[in-house]
Amino acid sequence: MALQGTLKDFSITEIIQLIGQQLKTGVLRIRRGKNLVEISFVDGMIVHVYSNYRGKKDLIGEILVKAQLITEEQLERVLKIQKETLKYIGEILVELGLLTKEDILKVITTQIYETIYDLFWWEDGVFNFDLKLVESYRKIPFALSTEQVLLNILRMVDEWSEIEKKIFSPHLVFRNIARIEDQKAGGFSPQSLMREKLTSEQELIYSLVDGIRTVQEIIDRSLLGKFNTSEILVNLMEMGFIEVAGIRTPSLVKKVRMINFREALAFVYYGAFLLFLFLLLIYFKPNFLHLFWDSKIERVHIEAPALLIHRTQLDRIKDALEIYYLERGSYPQKLEELISARLLQKKDLFYRKGLSYQYEVKEGKYVLKP
């Protein structure tokens, strides 16, 4: 079966559905620029995915280390064995008794769903399907129905916009309401009785909420993926089990670790090349440069428009108010409280010398104007 074309001609849904219905075995490759995704099929069932752009976050070993199911040292040991035996990492982990088959299957399933979910947002790209033998996991039987995968991903696409309104940042921190009420009620609160009806996945996410972990850390620890974890957090919030405690932004060290150093290195090379050209021009002094050196340019002091400054200040104050609300559950009675909370500096409250912004709280909402 010669199957190739562009994503403008055929959607991801149509391509995967066709391969599944015809029970084909082979590899589907989808490219968009430098990004590549490969989906492996055996008899129309999805058995493996690969992407070259998701980086370490998509590697099974890294996922399991983040979930604290294995250590860095254990991962290094497994990678050495993999080089010698060419086995899948998951199979080695099970053979060594470090993890169960269920843990590995959970990671593989999450990988497949999140990688294919990304593809649903690709508006352009090319694809081709190669009929070829595909090696699947030998000791861990695994295959996903294309029909079931597509149904679940379509649901994810439809529901994500609503979930994102409530889980609007991976740095959100939730605290557990139910445990506090259990202590007050002596362990017989309505929430403690409702907990018996939670599913195993809901119980897992509930146990990971501790008022310290961020949403991203809960996603990493649960192995359920971004969508499932976020959906369960919203459900637990609506059931009255948890509430937003605040936002914990990553430290500078963590931000540095998130940098893609390959991309950063490319910028360094380009910067060095431009600097080299600039030094050459200064050294040889071509004739056309004299036009610039001989001309006289008078300096003009340009001030930023006052409207732009006021708008920036207002945005800064509004952001601080929202963070204050998330941390304390209500807006401050005075703007000066943002200073004591170390969310703003005193100068941020004045839009002109001696003139401060007008602020008041009415019925749980605030009014802010010059």
C-alpha positions in Angstrom: 0.0 0.0 0.0 1.6 3.3 -1.2 0.4 5.8 1.3 1.9 9.3 1.2 0.9 12.9 0.9 0.5 16.1 2.9 -1.5 16.9 6.0 -3.5 19.4 4.0 -4.8 16.5 1.8 -5.4 14.0 4.6 -5.8 14.5 8.4 -4.0 12.6 11.0 -7.3 10.9 11.9 -7.9 9.7 8.4 -4.3 8.4 8.0 -4.2 6.4 11.3 -7.8 5.1 10.8 -7.0 3.8 7.3 -3.9 1.9 8.5 -5.9 0.4 11.4 -8.8 -0.6 9.3 -6.5 -2.4 6.7 -4.6 -4.2 9.5 -1.3 -3.0 8.1 2.2 -3.6 9.6 4.8 -0.9 9.1 6.0 2.6 10.1 4.2 5.9 9.5 6.5 8.9 9.3 5.2 12.5 9.6 7.5 15.4 9.0 7.1 19.1 9.6 10.3 21.0 8.9 13.0 19.3 11.1 10.4 17.7 13.3 9.8 14.0 12.8 7.3 11.6 14.4 7.2 7.8 13.7 4.3 5.6 14.6 4.9 1.8 14.4 1.9 -0.5 13.6 1.6 -4.3 13.8 -1.6 -5.7 12.2 -3.2 -2.3 12.4 -2.4 -1.9 16.2 -0.1 0.9 17.5 2.9 -0.6 19.3 5.5 2.2 19.4 6.0 5.9 18.8 9.1 8.1 18.3 9.6 11.8 18.1 12.9 13.7 17.5 11.7 17.0 19.1 10.3 16.1 22.5 13.8 15.6 23.9 14.5 13.9 27.2 11.0 14.4 28.4 9.9 11.7 26.0 12.5 9.1 27.0 11.2 6.2 29.1 14.3 6.3 31.4 14.0 10.0 32.1 10.3 9.7 32.7 10.8 7.0 35.3 13.5 9.0 37.0 11.2 12.0 37.3 8.5 9.8 38.7 11.1 8.6 41.3 10.5 5.0 40.4 14.2 4.5 39.6 17.4 6.4 40.4 19.9 8.0 38.0 22.4 5.3 38.9 19.9 2.5 38.1 19.1 4.2 34.8 22.9 4.4 33.9 23.2 0.6 34.7 20.2 -0.2 32.5 21.5 1.9 29.6 24.8 0.0 29.7 22.9 -3.3 29.5 20.9 -1.9 26.6 24.0 -1.1 24.6 25.3 -4.7 25.1 22.0 -6.5 24.5 20.0 -4.1 22.3 16.9 -4.8 24.3 14.2 -2.3 25.1 14.8 -0.3 28.4 11.4 -1.4 29.7 12.1 -5.1 29.3 15.5 -4.7 31.1 13.8 -2.9 34.0 11.3 -5.7 34.4 13.9 -8.4 34.1 16.0 -6.7 36.8 12.9 -6.5 39.1 13.2 -2.7 39.3 9.7 -2.1 37.9 6.5 -4.1 37.0 5.1 -4.6 33.6 2.2 -2.4 34.6 4.5 0.6 35.2 6.2 0.2 31.8 2.8 -0.2 30.0 1.6 3.0 31.7 4.6 5.0 30.4 4.4 3.6 26.9 0.6 4.3 26.7 1.1 7.9 27.9 4.0 8.4 25.3 1.7 7.3 22.5 -1.2 9.4 23.5 0.8 12.6 24.1 2.9 12.2 20.9 -0.2 11.6 18.6 -2.1 14.4 20.5 0.7 16.8 19.4 0.2 15.8 15.8 -3.5 16.9 15.9 -2.2 20.5 16.1 0.1 20.2 13.0 -1.6 22.2 10.2 1.0 21.2 7.6 3.6 18.5 7.0 4.2 15.5 4.8 3.7 11.8 5.6 4.6 8.4 4.2 3.8 4.8 5.3 6.4 2.1 4.8 5.3 -1.5 4.8 7.9 -3.3 6.8 8.4 -5.7 9.7 8.2 -4.0 13.1 9.8 -5.4 16.2 7.6 -5.0 19.2 8.2 -5.7 22.9 8.9 -9.4 23.3 8.4 -9.9 27.0 5.8 -7.1 27.5 2.9 -7.7 25.2 1.6 -4.3 24.2 -0.6 -2.9 21.4 -3.3 -0.2 21.3 -6.3 -0.2 19.1 -6.2 2.7 16.6 -9.9 3.3 17.0 -9.6 3.6 20.8 -6.6 5.9 20.5 -8.4 8.2 18.1 -11.5 8.4 20.2 -9.6 9.2 23.3 -7.4 11.9 21.6 -10.5 13.5 20.0 -12.0 13.8 23.4 -8.7 15.3 24.7 -8.8 17.9 21.9 -12.4 18.8 22.6 -12.0 19.1 26.4 -8.5 20.6 26.8 -9.7 24.2 26.3 -12.0 24.0 29.3 -9.4 22.2 31.5 -6.8 24.8 30.6 -9.0 27.6 32.0 -8.7 26.0 35.5 -5.2 24.5 35.2 -3.7 27.6 33.5 -0.1 27.0 34.6 2.1 24.0 35.2 3.5 25.9 38.2 0.2 25.9 40.1 0.2 24.3 43.5 -2.8 22.6 45.0 -3.5 21.9 48.7 -5.7 19.2 50.1 -9.0 20.4 51.6 -10.3 17.0 52.6 -7.5 16.2 55.0 -8.0 19.5 56.8 -11.7 18.9 57.2 -11.0 15.3 58.3 -8.9 16.6 61.2 -11.6 19.1 62.2 -14.4 16.5 62.0 -12.4 13.7 63.6 -12.1 11.7 60.4 -15.8 11.7 59.6 -16.2 14.6 57.2 -18.3 14.2 54.0 -15.1 14.2 52.0 -13.7 11.2 53.9 -16.8 9.2 53.0 -16.7 10.3 49.4 -13.1 9.2 49.1 -14.2 5.6 49.0 -15.8 6.3 45.6 -12.6 7.7 44.0 -11.1 5.6 41.2 -7.5 4.3 41.6 -6.2 7.1 39.3 -8.1 9.8 41.2 -6.8 8.3 44.5 -3.2 8.4 43.1 -3.4 12.1 42.1 -5.2 13.0 45.4 -2.3 11.4 47.3 0.3 13.4 45.4 -1.4 16.8 46.2 0.5 18.1 49.3 0.5 21.9 49.0 4.2 21.8 47.8 4.3 19.9 44.5 3.4 21.8 41.3 1.1 20.5 38.6 4.1 19.6 36.5 5.6 17.6 39.3 2.4 15.7 39.9 2.2 14.9 36.1 5.8 13.6 36.3 5.1 11.5 39.4 1.8 10.0 38.3 2.9 8.7 34.8 -0.7 9.5 33.6 0.3 12.3 31.2 -0.6 15.9 31.1 -4.2 15.6 30.0 -5.3 12.8 32.3 -3.6 14.4 35.3 -5.0 17.8 34.6 -8.5 16.4 34.1 -8.4 14.5 37.4 -7.1 17.6 39.2 -10.1 19.6 37.9 -12.5 16.8 39.0 -11.0 16.7 42.5 -11.3 20.5 42.7 -15.0 20.4 41.6 -15.6 17.6 44.2 -14.2 19.8 46.9 -11.2 17.7 47.7 -8.5 20.2 46.7 -8.0 23.9 46.0 -5.4 26.2 44.5 -2.8 27.2 47.0 -0.6 29.4 44.8 2.0 29.4 42.1 5.6 28.2 42.5 7.7 29.4 39.6 10.9 27.5 38.7 14.2 28.7 40.2 16.9 30.1 38.0 18.8 26.9 38.1 15.8 24.9 36.8 15.2 27.5 34.1 18.8 27.1 32.9 18.3 23.3 32.8 15.3 23.7 30.6 17.3 25.5 27.9 17.9 23.6 24.7 21.6 23.9 24.5 21.8 22.7 20.9 19.7 25.6 19.9 21.6 28.0 22.2 24.9 26.8 20.6 23.6 27.6 17.1 22.9 31.2 18.3 26.4 31.4 19.7 27.9 30.4 16.4 25.9 33.0 14.5 26.8 35.7 17.0 30.5 34.8 16.8 30.3 34.9 13.0 28.6 38.4 13.0 31.2 39.7 15.5 34.0 38.4 13.2 32.6 40.2 10.2 32.2 43.4 12.3 35.9 43.3 13.4 37.0 42.7 9.8 35.1 45.8 8.7 36.7 47.9 11.4 40.2 46.6 10.6 40.1 47.1 6.8 37.9 50.2 6.9 36.1 50.0 3.5 35.4 53.4 1.8 31.7 53.2 2.3 32.1 53.2 6.1 33.6 56.7 5.9 30.2 58.0 5.1 29.1 56.9 8.6 32.3 57.9 10.4 32.4 61.4 9.0 28.8 62.2 9.6 27.7 63.9 12.7 24.6 62.7 14.5 23.1 64.8 17.2 21.7 63.0 20.2 18.1 63.4 20.9 16.6 62.4 24.2 13.5 60.3 23.5 11.2 59.5 26.4 8.9 56.5 26.4 5.2 57.5 25.9 3.4 58.0 29.2 0.5 55.9 28.1 2.8 52.9 27.5 4.4 53.3 30.9 1.0 53.5 32.7 -0.2 50.4 30.8 2.9 48.4 31.8 2.5 49.5 35.4 -1.2 48.5 35.5 -0.4 45.1 34.1 2.3 44.6 36.7 -0.1 45.6 39.5 -2.8 43.3 38.1 -0.4 40.4 37.9 0.6 41.0 41.5 -3.1 41.1 42.6 -3.8 37.8 41.0 -0.8 36.1 42.6 -1.9 37.6 46.0 -5.4 36.2 45.4 -4.2 32.8 44.6 -2.0 32.7 47.6 -4.4 34.1 50.2 -7.9 33.6 48.7 -8.8 37.3 48.6 -7.6 40.6 47.2 -5.7 43.0 49.5 -7.7 45.9 51.0 -4.8 48.3 50.1 -2.2 48.2 47.4 0.5 48.7 50.0 -0.1 45.1 51.1 1.4 44.0 47.8 4.7 45.7 48.9 4.7 43.9 52.3 4.0 40.6 50.4 7.1 41.4 48.3 5.1 41.3 45.0 5.7 44.9 44.1 8.0 47.8 45.0 6.8 51.2 46.3 7.6 53.0 43.1 5.2 50.6 41.2 2.2 52.2 42.9 2.7 55.7 41.5 2.0 56.6 37.8 3.3 60.1 38.3 5.4 61.8 40.9 3.2 62.0 44.0 0.1 60.5 42.3 -0.8 56.9 43.2 -3.3 54.5 41.5 -6.9 54.5 42.9 -7.8 51.1 44.2 -10.8 49.6 46.1 -12.3 46.2 46.7 -16.1 45.7 46.2 -17.9 42.3 46.6 -14.8 40.3 46.2 -13.6 42.2 43.0 -11.2 45.1 42.7 -11.3 48.4 40.8 -8.0 49.8 39.7 -7.5 53.1 37.8 -5.2 56.1 37.7 
